[in-house]
Amino acid sequence: MKVIVRGKNKFVPSQAINDYAIGKIQKLNQYFRNSDDITATVLCKVYDTYHTVEVTIPTKHFILRAEVKADTVYAAIDLAIDKLESQIRKHKSRIYKSIQRRTGVAGHYSQNSDFDINAIESEILATNLVKNKQIELQPMTPEEAILQMELLGHKFFVFQNSDTNRVSVVYVREDGDYGIIDTKVN
């Protein structure tokens, strides 16, 4: 697996941090079949009282992402790797079912998946869908959607973007800023 380590907020990762992050990320290779085709990005951010590490690993079928805060960059890297390993174990079953549904190939689990199923623990955490909610999409600008989200006290808000006429989602990021997810139909 290729690893790119970057800094943000005027932080430049030292060679020691770079080597530490690469070493930790390389341990995740055991979970992937073709790890040479995967590039992991590690983004280190430094704030006054804490450090944040964001690790993103895009693969052919899904994206793994972990963002954690800690007192040191090293501790944040460790926590991020633990979080990614937990995600891999927890979502193994759902990821494989999703891949199989999309491809329609019964033997896809063992032949073409990103994960090496033998390297992952067999214990899967069960999750239940507990609520199904239908909403009526209102055309509005992203700014109006942010206002509506704040009025409702939600962390995200789904709306029809009047600028693009597509379904979009605005959300509150951990740093307090806002993000927007725009949909695209293939």
ABEGO torsion letter per residue (X at the ends): XBBBBBBBGGBBBBAAAAAAAAAAAAAAAAABABAAABBBBBBBBBBAABBBBBBBBBBAABBBBBBBBBABAAAAAAAAAAAAAAAAAAAAAAAAAAAAAAAGBAAAAAAABABBAAABBABBBBBBBABBBBBBBBBBBAAAAAAAAAAAGBABBBBBBAAAGBBBBBBBBAAGBBBBBBBBBX
